[in-house]
Amino acid sequence: MKLHHDEIHGDLFSQVDKTIDLLLTKYLKALISYEGIQRVETYPAPESALREALLNAVAHKDYSSGVPIQISVYEDKIMFWNNGRLPDDWTIKNLTSKHSSQPFNPDIANAFFRAGMVEAWGRGIEKMQADCKADGVPEPSLRCEKTGLWVEFENRMSGKMSGKMSGKMPMQILAKLRLDPNLTIPELAERVGRSVERGSDHTKIGIINGLAKKYVLIVYVQEKSGKK
């Protein structure tokens, strides 16, 4: 069932910025954590990789068709589709390995490059893969059909991803907090089988030991039924 539907219009530069802004503020929920006092927002997939997927779709779209680029957001995945075509005799294997740059719309690709929106021609897929790997999530999957090209990201917040990462502490903690957002740090540590030093009796910020390196989660702990 479709819950929301939006269309973005304007020049191509504005479309990219407006689309990413709408995607992050309306369609994707971020996990909020803190590094010291700095607020950190973790999206279902890296923002940089999502932007790169959109830039690639805009640069490779077949504008003669009048068919818009489509982005579909589901509970467990985010999908980008454009009706552009791969160069003759190319396959997905060509895209996911080192390859020469052959944009379907070289003038648009050149404009994005000169505007600093892309780092280099022919590195979009490589950059998406590297950004996802650096962020600890699966690389996007690509699928080429007669109607166009699909780029699919898995949603790290979904139950599907939680199952894949069941051995990693962050998803265990998130699952417990979804059930009871008011858990104190000692209670949370006990439920995930970890220990934590008890701090002062005052409201504090605590860091659960054993969190995966990339997903250090800091939880605000408040007084609860006389416990700290």
Residue pairs with C-beta under 8 A, 6 or more apart in sequence:
4 26
4 27
6 22
6 26
7 68
8 15
8 18
8 19
8 22
9 15
10 18
12 58
12 108
12 111
13 115
13 117
15 58
16 51
16 54
16 55
16 58
16 117
19 54
19 71
20 47
20 50
20 51
20 54
23 50
23 71
23 73
24 30
24 43
24 47
27 73
28 43
28 44
28 73
28 78
29 44
29 157
30 41
30 42
30 43
31 41
31 42
31 43
31 157
31 174
32 39
32 40
32 41
32 42
33 39
33 40
33 42
33 215
33 216
33 217
33 218
34 40
34 205
34 218
35 216
35 218
42 156
42 215
43 50
44 78
44 153
44 155
44 156
44 157
44 158
45 78
45 132
45 135
45 137
45 140
45 153
45 154
45 155
45 156
46 131
46 132
46 134
46 135
46 137
48 127
48 131
49 127
49 128
49 131
49 132
49 135
49 140
49 153
50 78
50 153
52 118
52 124
52 127
52 128
52 131
53 80
53 124
53 128
53 140
53 151
53 153
54 69
54 71
54 80
55 112
55 117
55 118
55 124
56 82
56 124
56 125
56 128
56 151
57 69
57 80
57 81
57 82
57 84
57 149
57 151
58 69
58 82
58 108
58 112
59 103
59 104
59 105
59 108
59 109
59 112
59 118
59 124
60 82
60 84
60 103
60 104
60 105
60 149
61 69
61 82
61 83
61 84
61 104
61 105
62 82
62 83
62 84
62 85
62 104
63 105
65 83
67 83
69 80
69 81
69 82
70 79
70 80
70 81
70 82
71 78
71 79
71 80
71 81
72 78
72 79
72 81
73 79
74 155
75 155
75 158
76 154
76 155
76 158
76 159
76 160
76 161
77 152
77 153
77 154
77 155
77 158
78 152
78 153
78 155
79 150
79 151
79 152
79 153
80 150
80 151
80 152
81 148
81 149
81 150
81 151
82 148
82 149
83 147
83 148
84 104
84 148
84 149
85 104
85 148
86 94
86 95
86 144
86 149
87 94
87 102
91 144
92 142
92 143
92 144
95 125
95 142
96 125
96 129
96 142
98 126
99 122
100 122
101 109
101 120
101 121
101 122
101 123
102 122
103 109
103 121
109 118
109 121
112 118
113 120
113 121
118 124
119 127
125 142
128 139
128 140
128 151
129 139
129 140
132 138
132 139
132 140
132 153
133 139
135 214
136 212
136 214
136 215
137 153
137 154
137 156
137 161
138 154
138 164
140 151
140 152
140 153
141 151
141 152
142 149
142 150
142 151
142 152
143 149
143 150
143 152
144 150
154 160
154 161
155 161
156 165
157 174
161 171
162 171
162 174
162 175
165 171
166 172
168 212
168 215
169 192
169 194
169 208
169 210
169 211
169 212
169 215
170 211
170 212
170 215
170 217
172 192
173 188
173 192
173 208
173 211
173 217
173 219
174 217
176 183
176 188
176 191
176 192
177 183
177 188
177 219
182 222
182 224
183 191
183 219
184 221
184 222
184 224
184 227
184 228
185 196
185 206
185 208
185 219
185 221
186 196
186 198
186 227
187 227
188 208
188 219
189 195
189 196
189 208
189 209
192 208
194 208
194 209
194 210
195 209
196 206
196 208
196 209
198 228
199 206
199 228
200 228
201 228
202 228
203 220
203 221
203 222
203 223
203 228
204 221
204 228
205 218
205 219
205 220
205 221
206 218
206 219
206 221
207 216
207 217
207 218
208 217
208 219
211 217
221 228
